[in-house]
Amino acid sequence: MTARWINGNRTSCGRITVTVIVCILGGLLVLAACGKKEAEIDPAKYAEWKLYSYGHFNIHYDPRSSWGPKMADLARGYERFLTEICGILEMPVPEDKIELYVYVPGPDGKEITGRTLPFSTANTIHWDALYPYGYQLTKFLLAKKGIEPGNFQVMNEGVPHLLDFSGINYHDKTNRLVNSGKFVPLSELGDNNRFDSLAFPVKRSESASLCGFIMYNYGLERLFMLWKSSVGWQRSIETIFQSPIDEFEKKWLEFARANTTSPEGTMDNDTVQDLRMLIQ
């Protein structure tokens, strides 16, 4: 999915009833919570680390990282990811420098920070290259936009995976789950216990595909209305999209089938291939 594809011409139903729906929902939607408190960085733990500054990023990295000799490429990539994700989320690029910490994959990150990577705070992103580039960056930018995690894990995870710049076509992956009989119905995805119990490839694919379907056909406004809803999953879907949940699922899967040949991500194929080569 490209930025142009996401922000392209949407179906006429995308915005017509938004005002009506807002009135229908009334008090059913809640505002995002305030931003998280910035965690303290202990400089002593990073005394041997190196710094590479480029564009909007100060990249702090362990000198043992395989990214060390390729830091200029990573920096250019992240600058591009930042611009494109902000465009997709319809938000300005943050003015302040973003402190990006790049760890060696393994236990070091948790030992240094006391937390499981990746994670982000108000001005920092902590990444060990085990998740795609855009995943935590998207979470960071959502918080900057004032969109804190909502009640539904499928939404909290779906948008970051959709914009992760992995090059994976999650619509195709979802269609394959349908064909293999392993597809998890939409009605079950809003149950957080059920969602968390799913195999990672299943929940990543279905959540990203669902969010891509909503973003393209209904726009960001209704995507985040569902994200922020304080009522049940089925009720939220049927109220916001004015459709029975089974019919809404049918539309989603038709959309996934129709987009099984379009690669996910906003980069051209040459850029994707270059970045894949860098991490081999």
C-alpha positions as semicolon CSV with decimal commas, in nm:
position;residue;x (nm);y (nm);z (nm)
1;M;0,000;0,000;0,000
2;T;0,147;0,335;-0,095
3;A;0,081;0,679;0,049
4;R;-0,085;0,770;-0,278
5;W;-0,287;0,449;-0,265
6;I;-0,394;0,513;0,092
7;N;-0,474;0,878;0,033
8;G;-0,621;0,828;-0,313
9;N;-0,982;0,857;-0,421
10;R;-1,199;0,685;-0,169
11;T;-1,547;0,549;-0,229
12;S;-1,821;0,807;-0,197
13;C;-1,953;0,638;0,118
14;G;-1,626;0,723;0,295
15;R;-1,724;1,066;0,428
16;I;-2,091;1,121;0,353
17;T;-2,226;0,990;0,682
18;V;-1,943;1,085;0,917
19;T;-2,130;1,378;1,072
20;V;-2,439;1,165;1,121
21;I;-2,236;0,887;1,279
22;V;-2,071;1,128;1,522
23;C;-2,416;1,232;1,637
24;I;-2,528;0,868;1,667
25;L;-2,226;0,774;1,874
26;G;-2,265;1,064;2,111
27;G;-2,084;0,975;2,427
28;L;-1,976;0,630;2,307
29;L;-1,630;0,744;2,196
30;V;-1,355;0,851;2,430
31;L;-1,065;1,086;2,370
32;A;-0,710;0,957;2,364
33;A;-0,520;0,965;2,691
34;C;-0,243;1,214;2,758
35;G;0,108;1,133;2,639
36;K;0,330;0,906;2,843
37;K;0,589;1,049;3,077
38;E;0,936;1,054;2,931
39;A;1,158;0,782;3,075
40;E;1,498;0,887;3,203
41;I;1,805;0,789;3,000
42;D;2,110;0,687;3,200
43;P;2,405;0,830;2,999
44;A;2,647;0,592;3,170
45;K;2,481;0,295;3,001
46;Y;2,549;0,448;2,659
47;A;2,899;0,580;2,725
48;E;3,055;0,361;2,455
49;W;2,780;0,417;2,198
50;K;2,820;0,625;1,884
51;L;2,600;0,904;1,747
52;Y;2,492;0,972;1,389
53;S;2,276;1,278;1,320
54;Y;2,074;1,321;1,004
55;G;1,758;1,516;0,927
56;H;1,510;1,477;1,210
57;F;1,704;1,198;1,383
58;N;1,984;1,161;1,633
59;I;2,070;0,792;1,597
60;H;2,250;0,641;1,896
61;Y;2,390;0,297;1,825
62;D;2,591;0,023;1,985
63;P;2,926;0,007;1,802
64;R;2,880;-0,371;1,778
65;S;2,565;-0,327;1,572
66;S;2,576;-0,455;1,215
67;W;2,419;-0,123;1,121
68;G;2,734;0,069;1,217
69;P;2,897;0,074;0,870
70;K;2,558;0,137;0,706
71;M;2,426;0,406;0,939
72;A;2,399;0,665;0,659
73;D;2,166;0,431;0,469
74;L;1,955;0,364;0,777
75;A;1,933;0,735;0,853
76;R;1,817;0,822;0,502
77;G;1,565;0,541;0,518
78;Y;1,421;0,656;0,849
79;E;1,398;1,015;0,728
80;R;1,192;0,894;0,434
81;F;0,977;0,669;0,652
82;L;0,908;0,964;0,881
83;T;0,794;1,188;0,597
84;E;0,574;0,925;0,437
85;I;0,410;0,803;0,757
86;C;0,332;1,160;0,860
87;G;0,176;1,214;0,518
88;I;-0,039;0,903;0,554
89;L;-0,146;1,000;0,907
90;E;-0,217;1,355;0,789
91;M;0,005;1,518;1,049
92;P;0,304;1,754;1,038
93;V;0,653;1,614;1,072
94;P;0,762;1,673;1,434
95;E;0,997;1,969;1,468
96;D;1,200;1,833;1,758
97;K;1,481;1,587;1,701
98;I;1,386;1,223;1,745
99;E;1,633;1,022;1,951
100;L;1,656;0,675;1,793
101;Y;1,844;0,408;1,991
102;V;1,960;0,107;1,788
103;Y;2,045;-0,200;1,995
104;V;2,215;-0,526;1,907
105;P;1,943;-0,792;1,874
106;G;1,929;-1,002;2,188
107;P;1,899;-0,938;2,561
108;D;2,110;-0,619;2,571
109;G;1,819;-0,385;2,506
110;K;1,613;-0,513;2,795
111;E;1,915;-0,524;3,025
112;I;1,992;-0,159;2,952
113;T;1,638;-0,020;2,953
114;G;1,452;-0,262;3,178
115;R;1,185;-0,294;2,910
116;T;1,105;-0,521;2,619
117;L;1,196;-0,369;2,283
118;P;1,076;-0,205;2,070
119;F;0,919;0,080;2,263
120;S;0,907;0,457;2,252
121;T;0,863;0,749;2,488
122;A;0,782;1,113;2,423
123;N;1,103;1,185;2,231
124;T;1,283;0,852;2,196
125;I;1,246;0,528;2,001
126;H;1,425;0,211;2,116
127;W;1,469;-0,046;1,839
128;D;1,671;-0,367;1,803
129;A;1,598;-0,440;1,434
130;L;1,378;-0,740;1,514
131;Y;1,065;-0,550;1,410
132;P;1,037;-0,370;1,074
133;Y;1,155;-0,010;1,055
134;G;0,818;0,164;1,056
135;Y;0,643;-0,033;1,331
136;Q;0,762;0,158;1,638
137;L;0,805;0,480;1,443
138;T;0,434;0,467;1,362
139;K;0,347;0,412;1,729
140;F;0,570;0,706;1,819
141;L;0,400;0,930;1,563
142;L;0,049;0,822;1,666
143;A;0,130;0,936;2,019
144;K;0,256;1,267;1,877
145;K;-0,079;1,299;1,698
146;G;-0,256;1,243;2,029
147;I;-0,371;0,891;1,946
148;E;-0,289;0,675;2,247
149;P;-0,367;0,300;2,258
150;G;-0,739;0,229;2,263
151;N;-0,950;-0,059;2,390
152;F;-0,894;-0,287;2,091
153;Q;-0,554;-0,449;2,045
154;V;-0,637;-0,528;1,682
155;M;-0,643;-0,154;1,612
156;N;-0,344;-0,070;1,831
157;E;-0,134;-0,320;1,637
158;G;-0,297;-0,297;1,295
159;V;-0,192;0,054;1,196
160;P;0,175;0,014;1,304
161;H;0,198;-0,313;1,112
162;L;0,025;-0,161;0,808
163;L;0,288;0,116;0,799
164;D;0,588;-0,095;0,899
165;F;0,774;-0,074;0,565
166;S;0,836;-0,447;0,566
167;G;0,733;-0,483;0,202
168;I;0,480;-0,751;0,302
169;N;0,140;-0,750;0,134
170;Y;-0,088;-0,810;0,432
171;H;-0,399;-0,824;0,214
172;D;-0,245;-1,116;0,030
173;K;-0,152;-1,281;0,361
174;T;-0,510;-1,240;0,485
175;N;-0,648;-1,386;0,164
176;R;-0,418;-1,686;0,208
177;L;-0,551;-1,736;0,561
178;V;-0,903;-1,744;0,419
179;N;-0,806;-1,997;0,154
180;S;-0,628;-2,218;0,408
181;G;-0,917;-2,216;0,654
182;K;-0,706;-2,038;0,919
183;F;-0,877;-1,699;0,897
184;V;-1,000;-1,563;1,231
185;P;-1,344;-1,399;1,190
186;L;-1,378;-1,024;1,234
187;S;-1,619;-1,076;1,523
188;E;-1,339;-1,240;1,725
189;L;-1,063;-0,988;1,652
190;G;-1,199;-0,731;1,896
191;D;-1,165;-0,973;2,188
192;N;-0,822;-0,882;2,325
193;N;-0,764;-1,220;2,488
194;R;-0,846;-1,394;2,164
195;F;-0,635;-1,154;1,958
196;D;-0,333;-1,186;2,188
197;S;-0,356;-1,565;2,172
198;L;-0,325;-1,574;1,793
199;A;-0,003;-1,671;1,618
200;F;0,197;-1,358;1,538
201;P;0,173;-1,390;1,156
202;V;-0,207;-1,423;1,182
203;K;-0,272;-1,125;1,404
204;R;-0,017;-0,911;1,219
205;S;-0,168;-0,989;0,878
206;E;-0,534;-0,958;0,969
207;S;-0,495;-0,644;1,180
208;A;-0,290;-0,465;0,914
209;S;-0,524;-0,568;0,633
210;L;-0,832;-0,462;0,828
211;C;-0,685;-0,119;0,907
212;G;-0,577;-0,076;0,545
213;F;-0,930;-0,158;0,428
214;I;-1,085;0,094;0,666
215;M;-0,827;0,364;0,594
216;Y;-0,873;0,342;0,218
217;N;-1,251;0,307;0,204
218;Y;-1,361;0,518;0,501
219;G;-1,072;0,750;0,580
220;L;-0,872;0,828;0,892
221;E;-1,163;0,989;1,073
222;R;-1,364;0,671;1,102
223;L;-1,054;0,458;1,150
224;F;-0,978;0,653;1,466
225;M;-1,342;0,660;1,571
226;L;-1,321;0,282;1,592
227;W;-0,979;0,306;1,758
228;K;-1,116;0,535;2,033
229;S;-1,452;0,366;2,083
230;S;-1,540;0,285;2,443
231;V;-1,815;0,033;2,365
232;G;-1,811;-0,325;2,239
233;W;-1,637;-0,430;1,920
234;Q;-1,943;-0,540;1,724
235;R;-2,151;-0,244;1,835
236;S;-1,870;-0,005;1,744
237;I;-1,830;-0,149;1,394
238;E;-2,202;-0,160;1,321
239;T;-2,255;0,196;1,447
240;I;-1,952;0,360;1,288
241;F;-1,980;0,184;0,950
242;Q;-2,358;0,142;0,942
243;S;-2,328;-0,224;0,843
244;P;-2,386;-0,560;1,011
245;I;-2,050;-0,701;1,117
246;D;-2,076;-1,004;0,885
247;E;-2,145;-0,779;0,586
248;F;-1,856;-0,555;0,687
249;E;-1,628;-0,860;0,704
250;K;-1,743;-0,965;0,358
251;K;-1,651;-0,623;0,216
252;W;-1,311;-0,639;0,386
253;L;-1,229;-0,981;0,243
254;E;-1,342;-0,877;-0,104
255;F;-1,107;-0,581;-0,073
256;A;-0,822;-0,809;0,041
257;R;-0,875;-1,041;-0,257
258;A;-0,878;-0,745;-0,494
259;N;-0,544;-0,622;-0,360
260;T;-0,341;-0,940;-0,337
261;T;-0,093;-0,834;-0,605
262;S;-0,003;-0,488;-0,471
263;P;0,304;-0,488;-0,242
264;E;0,262;-0,325;0,096
265;G;0,479;-0,028;0,188
266;T;0,529;0,316;0,038
267;M;0,872;0,257;-0,113
268;D;0,951;0,169;-0,470
269;N;1,076;-0,185;-0,534
270;D;1,439;-0,079;-0,576
271;T;1,442;0,089;-0,234
272;V;1,281;-0,213;-0,069
273;Q;1,541;-0,441;-0,226
274;D;1,826;-0,214;-0,116
275;L;1,708;-0,218;0,245
276;R;1,659;-0,595;0,241
277;M;2,018;-0,633;0,122
278;L;2,140;-0,411;0,404
279;I;2,004;-0,641;0,675
280;Q;2,126;-0,968;0,523
